[in-house]
Amino acid sequence: MGRHRINIHNEVVPLTEEEEKARDAEEAEVASQYADYVANNKYKDDRAGSYPPIGDQLDALWKGGDDADAMKILVNKVKSDFPKPD
């Protein structure tokens, strides 16, 4: 059975050729938008698994000084390893 829709009488009706083409175009557009989103946001997932634990980051900020400087180096390395796309 091909694609279908439900009409106002709650009957299953096959899509016409025009409706099939329109649905194909809609699905292609959604797939394209999803691929763009994934390509432009993958770095976030990559970074999230590479940052030091948030507790360690906050502890370093609280202590300040050399601890904060060392943590900044670690965080900046993750950012440079997984840059934002242009």
C-alpha positions in Angstrom: 0.0 0.0 0.0 1.4 3.4 -1.0 1.1 6.6 1.1 -2.4 7.7 1.9 -4.4 10.2 3.9 -7.6 10.2 5.9 -10.4 12.3 4.5 -13.1 14.2 6.4 -15.3 11.0 6.4 -12.5 9.1 8.2 -11.8 7.1 5.0 -8.3 6.0 3.9 -7.6 7.6 0.5 -4.5 7.0 -1.6 -2.4 10.2 -2.3 -2.7 11.6 -5.8 0.4 11.9 -7.9 0.5 15.6 -7.2 0.2 15.0 -3.4 2.9 12.4 -3.6 5.3 14.9 -5.3 4.4 17.5 -2.7 5.0 15.1 0.1 8.3 14.0 -1.4 9.4 17.7 -1.7 8.4 18.3 2.0 10.3 15.2 3.1 13.4 16.2 1.1 13.3 19.7 2.6 13.1 18.3 6.2 15.9 15.9 5.6 18.1 18.7 4.2 17.3 20.9 7.2 18.1 18.1 9.6 21.4 17.4 7.8 22.3 21.1 8.1 21.5 21.1 11.7 23.5 18.0 12.5 26.5 19.4 10.5 26.4 22.8 12.3 25.9 21.4 15.8 28.0 18.2 16.0 30.8 20.1 17.6 28.5 20.6 20.7 28.2 16.9 21.3 31.9 16.4 20.6 32.9 19.1 23.1 30.4 17.9 25.8 32.1 14.6 26.2 35.6 16.1 26.3 35.2 18.9 28.8 36.4 18.3 32.4 33.6 17.5 34.8 31.6 20.6 35.7 32.4 20.1 39.4 36.1 20.2 38.6 35.6 23.4 36.5 33.7 25.1 39.3 36.3 24.1 41.9 39.1 25.5 39.8 37.2 28.8 39.4 36.6 28.9 43.1 40.2 28.3 44.0 41.4 30.8 41.3 45.0 31.4 40.6 47.0 28.5 39.0 44.0 26.1 39.3 41.8 28.5 37.2 44.6 29.1 34.7 45.1 25.3 34.3 41.4 24.7 33.8 41.2 27.5 31.2 44.0 25.8 29.3 42.0 22.5 29.3 38.8 24.1 28.3 40.4 26.1 25.5 42.1 22.9 24.2 38.7 21.3 23.9 37.4 24.3 22.0 40.3 24.3 19.6 40.1 20.5 19.1 36.4 20.8 18.2 35.9 24.3 16.6 32.5 25.8 15.7 31.8 25.5 12.0 32.0 28.7 10.0 
